[in-house]
Amino acid sequence: MIAGTSLSLTACGGRDDGAKAANTAAGTAVSAASSPTPSSDPLFTEGKVSKSDLSDALATGMKTMTTYRTEGSLSVIESGKKDTIKLSSDSDARDQAKPKVLSHVSTPDGKIKEDVVFVGKDIYKKSGSKWVKGTDDAFATAMFRLMTDPHEGLSASRQAIGSASYVGKESRGHRFDAVLDAAKLPYGKDIKASHESLKATYWLDDSKRVLGMKIEVTEPKTQIITDQSMSKFGEPVKIPQVH
């Protein structure tokens, strides 16, 4: 079920791109920590925060995330049944205008195990020994990237924040909950027409570097949740040459 549901969301140059990320520990790491927040920064004050301030904070944090590792999963909940796909990725965002990401997608049973490379706005998938550029549905591609490419997910979602609040400091970092304005996402009109709600949760460290991100997409009968945790900042990563 998850393969069919995910592929309907994530088609990009073929029907085997898979899907990714949810359940990474957001649910188990939501107990509020007692340590105080940075008192000199008004952003870290519990309650409603300015959407532009949070968006700017995410942009600032992303600039420091030159290379990093992501671990997570994507869950599809439909008719009370939950299926999950595992995700891991390496990101090289030293060139913020053209970041590179190598994503690994797999299912627990091993039936889906694939690699996808993002370079700027392009997507490549492995076909034999070659990397083939995706050419399929642009809307599905946009949704695929939003849910699975950590750099694109952060970039696109921060620009679509409609409202936001600071929840407090948890074990994953400073937690911010946001409601996204679908119309401000890539292919926003199509997304708004097909989804009831879009929510995002971000976990930041004291310097506003992003430690985690969760995006929830709710449809009339289906919920898709992607949850990713970032680590190993500044360490070397290897992204395949796809050109």
Solvent accessible surface area in square Angstrom, and as a share of the most:
residue,aa,sasa,rsa
1,M,119,0.53
2,I,18,0.09
3,A,36,0.28
4,G,49,0.47
5,T,25,0.14
6,S,1,0.01
7,L,32,0.16
8,S,79,0.51
9,L,16,0.08
10,T,0,0.00
11,A,3,0.02
12,C,1,0.01
13,G,23,0.22
14,G,19,0.19
15,R,140,0.51
16,D,67,0.35
17,D,1,0.01
18,G,1,0.01
19,A,0,0.00
20,K,0,0.00
21,A,0,0.00
22,A,0,0.00
23,N,80,0.41
24,T,32,0.18
25,A,41,0.32
26,A,2,0.02
27,G,62,0.60
28,T,125,0.72
29,A,14,0.11
30,V,66,0.38
31,S,83,0.54
32,A,81,0.63
33,A,46,0.36
34,S,118,0.76
35,S,54,0.35
36,P,120,0.75
37,T,40,0.23
38,P,34,0.22
39,S,119,0.77
40,S,108,0.70
41,D,31,0.16
42,P,114,0.72
43,L,12,0.06
44,F,7,0.03
45,T,82,0.48
46,E,129,0.58
47,G,36,0.34
48,K,174,0.74
49,V,16,0.09
50,S,50,0.32
51,K,91,0.39
52,S,63,0.41
53,D,76,0.40
54,L,0,0.00
55,S,14,0.09
56,D,85,0.44
57,A,4,0.03
58,L,0,0.00
59,A,21,0.16
60,T,72,0.42
61,G,0,0.00
62,M,11,0.05
63,K,141,0.60
64,T,83,0.48
65,M,2,0.01
66,T,51,0.30
67,T,10,0.06
68,Y,1,0.01
69,R,59,0.22
70,T,0,0.00
71,E,67,0.30
72,G,9,0.09
73,S,11,0.07
74,L,0,0.00
75,S,1,0.00
76,V,3,0.02
77,I,49,0.25
78,E,48,0.22
79,S,109,0.71
80,G,78,0.75
81,K,105,0.44
82,K,96,0.41
83,D,30,0.16
84,T,44,0.26
85,I,0,0.00
86,K,122,0.52
87,L,1,0.00
88,S,13,0.09
89,S,0,0.00
90,D,22,0.11
91,S,1,0.00
92,D,18,0.09
93,A,1,0.00
94,R,171,0.62
95,D,79,0.41
96,Q,71,0.31
97,A,97,0.75
98,K,95,0.40
99,P,13,0.08
100,K,78,0.33
101,V,1,0.00
102,L,18,0.09
103,S,0,0.00
104,H,62,0.28
105,V,1,0.01
106,S,30,0.20
107,T,16,0.09
108,P,127,0.80
109,D,94,0.49
110,G,48,0.46
111,K,172,0.73
112,I,27,0.13
113,K,168,0.71
114,E,44,0.20
115,D,51,0.26
116,V,1,0.00
117,V,0,0.00
118,F,0,0.00
119,V,5,0.03
120,G,9,0.09
121,K,155,0.66
122,D,46,0.24
123,I,7,0.03
124,Y,16,0.06
125,K,30,0.13
126,K,93,0.39
127,S,60,0.39
128,G,74,0.71
129,S,103,0.66
130,K,148,0.63
131,W,45,0.16
132,V,69,0.39
133,K,99,0.42
134,G,20,0.19
135,T,121,0.70
136,D,65,0.34
137,D,73,0.38
138,A,49,0.38
139,F,58,0.24
140,A,9,0.07
141,T,28,0.16
142,A,15,0.12
143,M,0,0.00
144,F,0,0.00
145,R,12,0.04
146,L,4,0.02
147,M,0,0.00
148,T,0,0.00
149,D,1,0.01
150,P,0,0.00
151,H,14,0.06
152,E,23,0.10
153,G,0,0.00
154,L,1,0.00
155,S,29,0.19
156,A,8,0.06
157,S,0,0.00
158,R,55,0.20
159,Q,104,0.46
160,A,0,0.00
161,I,8,0.04
162,G,33,0.32
163,S,47,0.30
164,A,6,0.05
165,S,36,0.24
166,Y,4,0.01
167,V,61,0.35
168,G,3,0.03
169,K,53,0.22
170,E,7,0.03
171,S,86,0.56
172,R,27,0.10
173,G,6,0.06
174,H,0,0.00
175,R,48,0.18
176,F,0,0.00
177,D,43,0.22
178,A,4,0.03
179,V,76,0.44
180,L,10,0.05
181,D,46,0.24
182,A,13,0.10
183,A,51,0.40
184,K,110,0.47
185,L,8,0.04
186,P,54,0.34
187,Y,113,0.43
188,G,6,0.06
189,K,175,0.74
190,D,70,0.36
191,I,2,0.01
192,K,125,0.53
193,A,93,0.72
194,S,51,0.33
195,H,19,0.08
196,E,119,0.53
197,S,41,0.26
198,L,6,0.03
199,K,101,0.43
200,A,2,0.02
201,T,7,0.04
202,Y,0,0.00
203,W,1,0.00
204,L,0,0.00
205,D,26,0.14
206,D,85,0.44
207,S,79,0.51
208,K,45,0.19
209,R,76,0.28
210,V,0,0.00
211,L,44,0.22
212,G,0,0.00
213,M,1,0.01
214,K,38,0.16
215,I,0,0.00
216,E,37,0.16
217,V,0,0.00
218,T,40,0.24
219,E,44,0.20
220,P,103,0.65
221,K,172,0.73
222,T,14,0.08
223,Q,53,0.24
224,I,4,0.02
225,I,30,0.15
226,T,1,0.01
227,D,0,0.00
228,Q,1,0.00
229,S,31,0.20
230,M,9,0.04
231,S,50,0.32
232,K,120,0.51
233,F,42,0.18
234,G,57,0.55
235,E,83,0.37
236,P,133,0.84
237,V,33,0.19
238,K,179,0.76
239,I,30,0.15
240,P,46,0.29
241,Q,150,0.67
242,V,13,0.08
243,H,161,0.72
